[in-house]
Amino acid sequence: MTTLIACSHGTNDRAGQDAVRRLIDDVRALLPAVRVVAAVVDVEQPQIDEVIARESPRDDVVVVPLLLSVGYHTAVDISLAVAAHDGARQSAPLGTHPLIADVLFDRVISALPGGWLPGDHVVLAAAGSSDPAAMTDVEAVAARLRPMLPAPVTVGYASASVPRIPDAVVDARRAGAARVIAASHVLAPGFFAGLVAASGADVVSVPLAPDPRIAQVVVDRFHAAR
């Protein structure tokens, strides 16, 4: 038997904790024959290395990062924990799966009850990472999103990468945008979602989870890693 370890970043935000918990419950519903357990890489407990050490004597394990791009947590924290156990494997993070853009699209539409206006501009607002591969992942999402929206789409980052989201908002207005919509490319409420909300955008969409399609992405990543 293989155990799925759903590894999120971790947060002190109660709404963020609830969103991740509901996402993992949705994964369990899609995989009733699979043991699904939670882990984190920061802030909360239990930490990923402890969970793998506990689960690997029982089963092979597949760690699915509940993260939207590659970066330090996937390449270091999770990878080192996985490498310490022969029966452990690691899937790709969630962000480049096609369903992520579909959920982003719906979140943006829901944030615009009056519909699109002339001069709208969307900033895809991601957490950011010092790993260039993470920027490649985010740009891939932006490329998938652009044909879906009747407005220009640029990218901004909350930290570690440039342009920062407030700068991307300012740049959009300088380019003629009458209204700037920040599309929150974050999984759940918490620190990074707060930075997106404080970016100065006129409209901010809600985070991606929970959503049945995000749970399906987790399932797809699990099966691919197996």
C-alpha positions as CSV (number, residue, x, y, z in Angstrom):
1,M,0.0,0.0,0.0
2,T,1.1,3.6,-0.7
3,T,0.4,6.5,1.7
4,L,-0.1,10.0,0.3
5,I,1.5,12.6,2.4
6,A,-0.1,16.0,1.6
7,C,2.5,18.5,2.6
8,S,1.5,22.2,2.8
9,H,3.6,25.2,3.8
10,G,1.9,25.7,7.2
11,T,0.2,28.8,8.5
12,N,-0.9,30.4,11.8
13,D,-4.0,31.7,10.0
14,R,-7.1,29.8,11.1
15,A,-8.9,30.2,7.8
16,G,-5.8,29.0,6.0
17,Q,-5.6,25.9,8.2
18,D,-9.3,25.2,7.6
19,A,-8.8,25.6,3.8
20,V,-6.0,23.1,3.7
21,R,-7.8,20.7,6.0
22,R,-10.9,20.8,3.7
23,L,-8.6,20.3,0.7
24,I,-7.1,17.2,2.2
25,D,-10.6,15.9,3.1
26,D,-11.5,16.3,-0.5
27,V,-8.5,14.3,-1.5
28,R,-9.5,11.5,0.9
29,A,-12.9,11.4,-0.7
30,L,-11.4,11.0,-4.1
31,L,-9.0,8.2,-2.9
32,P,-11.0,6.2,-0.4
33,A,-8.6,3.2,-0.7
34,V,-5.5,5.3,0.0
35,R,-4.2,6.5,3.4
36,V,-3.9,10.3,3.2
37,V,-2.0,12.1,6.0
38,A,-1.1,15.8,6.4
39,A,2.4,17.3,7.0
40,V,3.9,20.8,6.8
41,V,7.3,22.4,6.1
42,D,7.0,25.4,8.3
43,V,5.0,27.1,11.2
44,E,2.8,24.2,12.2
45,Q,3.2,20.5,13.1
46,P,3.7,17.7,12.2
47,Q,6.8,18.5,10.1
48,I,7.4,16.5,6.9
49,D,10.5,14.7,8.1
50,E,8.7,13.4,11.2
51,V,5.7,12.3,9.1
52,I,7.8,10.4,6.5
53,A,9.8,8.7,9.3
54,R,6.5,7.6,11.0
55,E,4.8,6.4,7.8
56,S,7.6,4.8,5.8
57,P,8.0,1.7,8.0
58,R,4.3,1.0,7.4
59,D,4.0,1.8,3.6
60,D,5.7,3.3,0.7
61,V,4.9,7.0,0.7
62,V,4.3,9.6,-2.0
63,V,4.7,13.2,-0.8
64,V,2.5,15.6,-2.8
65,P,3.6,19.2,-2.1
66,L,0.5,21.4,-1.6
67,L,2.5,24.2,-3.2
68,L,2.1,26.1,-6.4
69,S,5.6,26.1,-7.7
70,V,9.0,24.6,-7.3
71,G,11.3,26.3,-4.8
72,Y,13.2,26.0,-1.6
73,H,10.5,24.0,0.2
74,T,10.2,21.4,-2.6
75,A,13.9,21.3,-3.6
76,V,15.3,21.3,0.0
77,D,12.9,20.7,2.8
78,I,10.8,18.1,1.2
79,S,13.5,16.5,-1.0
80,L,15.9,16.0,1.9
81,A,13.1,14.4,3.9
82,V,12.2,12.1,1.0
83,A,15.8,11.2,0.2
84,A,16.3,9.8,3.7
85,H,13.9,7.0,3.1
86,D,14.1,4.4,0.3
87,G,10.4,3.9,0.1
88,A,9.5,7.6,-0.3
89,R,8.9,9.5,-3.5
90,Q,8.0,13.1,-4.2
91,S,5.5,14.4,-6.8
92,A,5.7,17.7,-8.7
93,P,4.0,20.7,-7.0
94,L,0.5,21.6,-8.1
95,G,0.9,24.9,-10.0
96,T,1.4,23.9,-13.6
97,H,-1.5,21.5,-13.8
98,P,-4.1,22.8,-16.3
99,L,-6.8,22.8,-13.7
100,I,-5.0,25.5,-11.7
101,A,-5.6,28.0,-14.4
102,D,-9.3,27.0,-14.6
103,V,-9.7,27.6,-10.8
104,L,-7.9,31.0,-11.2
105,F,-10.2,31.9,-14.0
106,D,-13.3,31.2,-11.9
107,R,-11.9,33.0,-8.9
108,V,-11.4,36.1,-11.0
109,I,-14.8,35.9,-12.5
110,S,-16.4,35.6,-9.0
111,A,-14.5,38.7,-7.9
112,L,-16.1,40.7,-10.7
113,P,-19.9,40.4,-10.1
114,G,-20.5,43.4,-12.5
115,G,-18.4,41.8,-15.2
116,W,-15.4,43.1,-17.1
117,L,-14.9,46.8,-17.8
118,P,-12.9,48.6,-20.4
119,G,-9.3,49.1,-19.2
120,D,-9.2,46.1,-16.9
121,H,-5.8,44.5,-16.2
122,V,-5.1,41.3,-14.3
123,V,-1.9,40.8,-12.2
124,L,-1.3,37.2,-11.5
125,A,-0.2,37.5,-7.9
126,A,2.1,34.7,-6.8
127,A,4.1,34.1,-3.6
128,G,7.5,34.3,-5.2
129,S,10.7,32.4,-4.7
130,S,14.5,32.9,-5.2
131,D,14.5,29.8,-7.4
132,P,14.2,30.8,-11.1
133,A,12.3,27.6,-11.8
134,A,9.5,28.9,-9.7
135,M,9.2,32.0,-11.9
136,T,9.1,29.7,-14.9
137,D,6.2,27.8,-13.3
138,V,4.3,31.0,-12.6
139,E,4.9,32.3,-16.1
140,A,3.5,29.0,-17.5
141,V,0.3,29.6,-15.5
142,A,0.1,33.2,-16.8
143,A,0.5,31.9,-20.4
144,R,-2.3,29.5,-19.9
145,L,-4.5,32.2,-18.3
146,R,-4.1,34.9,-20.9
147,P,-6.3,33.3,-23.7
148,M,-9.0,32.8,-21.1
149,L,-9.4,36.4,-20.1
150,P,-10.4,39.5,-22.0
151,A,-7.8,41.6,-20.3
152,P,-4.0,41.8,-20.3
153,V,-2.3,39.5,-17.7
154,T,1.1,40.4,-16.1
155,V,2.8,38.8,-13.1
156,G,3.8,40.1,-9.7
157,Y,5.4,38.4,-6.7
158,A,4.8,38.9,-3.0
159,S,8.4,38.2,-2.1
160,A,11.8,37.0,-3.3
161,S,11.1,37.7,-7.0
162,V,10.5,40.8,-9.0
163,P,8.4,42.6,-10.0
164,R,6.7,42.8,-6.6
165,I,2.9,42.8,-6.7
166,P,2.5,46.5,-5.8
167,D,5.0,47.4,-8.5
168,A,3.1,45.3,-11.0
169,V,-0.1,47.1,-10.0
170,V,1.6,50.5,-10.5
171,D,3.0,49.4,-13.8
172,A,-0.4,48.3,-15.1
173,R,-1.9,51.7,-14.2
174,R,1.0,53.5,-15.9
175,A,0.3,51.4,-19.0
176,G,-3.3,52.7,-19.0
177,A,-5.2,50.2,-16.8
178,A,-8.4,51.7,-15.3
179,R,-8.9,48.8,-12.9
180,V,-6.4,46.3,-11.7
181,I,-7.5,42.9,-10.6
182,A,-5.0,40.8,-8.5
183,A,-5.6,37.1,-9.3
184,S,-4.4,35.4,-6.1
185,H,-2.1,32.6,-7.1
186,V,-1.9,31.3,-3.5
187,L,-3.4,28.2,-2.2
188,A,-5.1,29.4,1.0
189,P,-5.5,32.4,3.3
190,G,-2.4,33.4,5.2
191,F,0.7,35.5,5.1
192,F,1.0,35.6,1.3
193,A,-2.7,36.1,0.7
194,G,-2.4,39.1,3.0
195,L,0.3,40.6,0.9
196,V,-1.8,40.2,-2.2
197,A,-4.7,41.9,-0.5
198,A,-2.5,44.8,0.5
199,S,-0.9,45.2,-2.9
200,G,-3.1,48.2,-3.9
201,A,-5.1,46.3,-6.6
202,D,-8.7,47.5,-7.1
203,V,-10.0,43.9,-6.9
204,V,-8.5,40.9,-5.3
205,S,-9.7,37.3,-5.9
206,V,-9.8,34.8,-3.2
207,P,-7.2,31.9,-2.8
208,L,-7.6,28.7,-4.7
209,A,-8.4,26.2,-2.0
210,P,-10.6,24.5,-1.2
211,D,-12.0,23.4,-4.5
212,P,-12.7,19.9,-5.9
213,R,-10.5,20.6,-8.8
214,I,-7.5,21.4,-6.6
215,A,-8.1,18.0,-4.9
216,Q,-8.1,16.4,-8.3
217,V,-4.7,18.0,-9.1
218,V,-3.4,16.4,-5.9
219,V,-4.7,13.0,-7.0
220,D,-3.2,13.4,-10.4
221,R,0.2,14.3,-9.0
222,F,0.0,11.3,-6.6
223,H,-0.8,8.9,-9.5
224,A,2.0,10.3,-11.7
225,A,4.5,9.9,-8.9
226,R,3.5,6.3,-8.3
